[in-house]
Amino acid sequence: MDDSTNSSGFAEPTTQWVSELARRHESPRAHLAEKVWQALVVVALTATPLSVSRARQTGWLPVYGLHLALAALTLGLFAMRRRLPRRITHGAIVAIVGVVGVAGLVTFGLMGVGIWGLVMATLLTNALFNVQAARVATAAMTIAIGLVGVAFATEMLALPFDSQGYMQSLTPWIIASITTAMVPLFVFQSIVSYQRTTETVLGEVQHQAIVIRDQHRALEQFKRDVQTEHALASLVFKRMIHRRAGADRRLRVSLSSLSVFNGDAVFAAVTPSGNLRVLIADVSGHGLTASLGTLALCSLFYSSAERGDDLLTSLELMNRELALTLPANLFAGVVAIDLSRSRGEMRVFNAGMPPVYIHRHRSLDEIISTNVPLGITKSYSPRVESFMVSQNDRLFAMSDGIIERANAAGELFGIERVKRLFEVSSGENAFDSLLAAVAQYDPDQRDDVTLVELVV
């Protein structure tokens, strides 16, 4: 017997922490980029005019036009930096510094600060992107310096001005002083701050790794404890469920469950008057939840049977206790049988279960459910049917796991197939024939399946 259950989602703190870590790791890069943009703006506003002023000593050179263009680009990108993707603004920083370095190296050779620009571009690539990108930038810088050096050495490039007069001018030295002092001051401080933040993040990573390791150990211990408790509970559950063993050698039971804890159960006991009392139960739901109702029925059934309670009294007691103790979504479909072989009488109670069949030599009696399942209402008036039986008459009872078994096309096995099988089978082989037919109809079991045969 099944019921609907709601699954609840669980938060994933480890995933959230990883996302937070990634965000915090990206934050120092944004802070570094902001500092470098500020440094570039200062350079654009101060060093660029000084650079252009060198035209009095060297004449107008293309590099001065490039410096003016880059200064304008720097100011424009600085104004728009918050509206642009970070990878674009970070790439623009590296590109501006690198272009300044290459242009300075080509125009002024070792007399300028071009190498500074290339070195800074490489450092910024490592800080703003990653080590792989920095390796590429380092290789490009080395190749650029080598090519420019070869070009000057082979006179493919030459200084386009009087180097002696240039060196004797004060302006180049002022530019060199500003460049070598101000830019590293901004950039290096930013890189140091970035490294410190990164070290802090790494420290947190190590701390979280220790926490996760400890949580893993605690989880493993919890798992072992649960397995131990599950094994103990399983042992107790099986002992209670299997108390029917030895109650009657002519009682045959097939109980196939999806899990150790389940809602299908068969109890059997002999009352003080010598009657055989049998209870077939199918509690709503599956697994541990359903087994709560099973255990409650087990205790109530055996205590009532030992006291010799009448079948009606026993059923009223079980219904009342289930209604009082179990939640509203837990109830039990049951078939109860009280057999007196000495009087040749069988009393049958069916509440919410598939039809019960009494297979006689030339007839088949069908006992349909005329009662609501136990545990739904506190007040209860069970209706029990009585039959006169003869030796070797057979009673068959089952859970809905048989009639609701569906094949690949979604068609249920159904009660009609069960009835036809009993009608064409001899009593001796009906039990095995039904189990074989159900297994062949649908090899994949999806519900607890119970079949009981009681021979008079």
C-alpha positions, 0 to 999 in steps of 0.5 A: 500500500503506497502513499505520497511523500514529499522530498525536501531539499537540503542546502549545500554549504560546501558548494556555497563556501566554494562560490564565496571563496571564488568571489573573495579571490576575485575581489583582490584582483579588482582592487589591484586593477583599480589601483593600477588604473589610478596610477595610469591616470596620474601618469597620463596627466603628468608624465605624458606632457613631460614626454611630449616636451622632449620634442624640443630636444629630439624633434617630434617623434611618432612615439609622442603621438602614441603617448598622447593617444594612449593617455586619451585612451587611458582616461576614457577607459578609466571613466568607463571601467565600471561598465565594462567586463573585468576581463576587458578592463584587465586586458586593457591595463596590460595592453597599455603598459605593454605598448608603452614599453615596446614603443619606448624600447623601439624609440629610445633603446636602453636609454628609455624606460621601455623595459620597465613597461614590459616588466610591469606588463608581465607582472600585471598579467600574472596578478590580473589573470593567471600564471599561464598567461604570465608565462606567455607574456614573459616569452613575448617580452623576451622575444621583443627585447631580443628582436629590438636588440638585434635590430639596434645591433645590426643598425636596422634601428637607430636613435632618431635624435642626438643621444648626447644632447638628449642625455644632457637634457633635464627633461628625460631624467625627470621622466625617468625619475617619475616613471621609476618611482611613481609607477612601481610605488602604485603597482608594487603596493597593489601587488603586495596587497593582492598577495597578502589577500591571496595568502589570507584566502589560502589560509582559509582554504587550509582551515576549511580543508581541516574542517571538511576533514573533521566533518568527513570523519564525523560523518563516517563515524555517524554512518557506522553508528547508523549501520550498527543501529540499523542492524540491531533494529533490523534484527528486532524487526525480523524477530517480531515479524517472524514470530508466526514461525511454527504457529501452523505447519499448513500456513504458507507465506511468501513475503517479498519486500523492497527493504528490511523495514516495510509495511507488509507483514503476516502474523500468526498465533494459536489462541488459548482455545486452540483457534489459529489466528492470522493477520495479513497487514499492508501499512500505507507507505514504504520503508521505515515509516510503514514499519512503524505501523507494522510494529504496532500491529505486531505487538497488539496482535500477539498480546490480544491472541495470547489473552484469547480476545475474540476476533472482533474485540482484537480488531477494535483494539488494534484500530483504536490504538493505531488511530490514537498513536499513528499520524493521519497518513498512516493506516493499515489494510488488513485481512484477519482470519480465525480458524477453528478446525475442530468446528470446521469454521473460518471467520474472515475480516477484510479491511481495504485489502484485495479480495480473499479467496476460499478454494474448495473442491468444486467452488471458489468463494470471494470475500471482498473488503467491507471495512475501512482500513484500521487506524483511520477512525477511532470508532469502529464496528468490524464486519466479519464473515463466517464460513463452514470449511472442510479439510483441505479447503484453501484460503488465499489472501494477498497484498495489493502489490500483486494486483497492482503489478504492472507490465512494460505497457503499464497494464496492471496484473489485476484482480481478474487475472488472479481470479481466473488463475484460481478458477483454473488451478487445482488448490495444490498448485494455486499458490506457486502458479500465482507467484510465477504468473506475477513474476513473469508478468513483471520481473521488476518488483516495485512494491511489497508483495505478500501472498498467504495460503492457509490449508484447513 
